[in-house]
Amino acid sequence: MTGRLFTSESVTEGHPDKIADAISDAVLDALLADDPDSRVACETLLTTGLVVVAGEVTTKTYAPIAKLVREKILEIGYDSSVKGFDGNSCGVQIALGQQSPDIAQGVNKGFEARVGGSGDELDSQGAGDQGLMFGYACDEAPNLMPLPIELAHRLSRRLTEHSGPSGAARSPV
């Protein structure tokens, strides 16, 4: 084989990964709406009949997380056990704790500012979110994305257009 194989995937609206991301985003949005200084490290797990929201949060506000979870699931279209998942009756478990003081120390202020070693404003900034991404621009598609991911996204959009998330015949998990 002389070439290289590069594949990509894109999941449709009712997929558990998309549902989990939508729930985590709803929790973050609700906390930031009342406390813009909130720090939210929250993940969502779905399995048949159960949603678990877990992580660490630093905030001065309250959000009705179980209610947000149910609303998001219903908004996505899972409102009946016939569809395999029901936002009205699924279990919702919340396992959010306070952010670790060790983590907060690194996020609140940079090391240089904590030890007084620098007057530079950039040195006073904390770590923030640590994420790794990879990607590149290319001329394989008009939007400068690699062709495999562009095709995967197009197929997913078409599937959603033709069936919609609430038309899913099986459980999202």
Buried (B, 14 or more C-beta within 10 A) or exposed (E): EEEEEEEEEBBBBBBBEBBBBBBBBBBBEBBBEEBEEBBBBBBBBBBEBEBBBBBBBBBEBEBEBBEBBBBBBBBBBBBEEEBBBBBEEBEBEBEBEEBEEEBBEBBBBBEBBBEEEEEEEEBBBBEEEEEEEEEEEEEBBEEEBBEBBBBBBEEBEEBBEEBEBBEBEEBBB
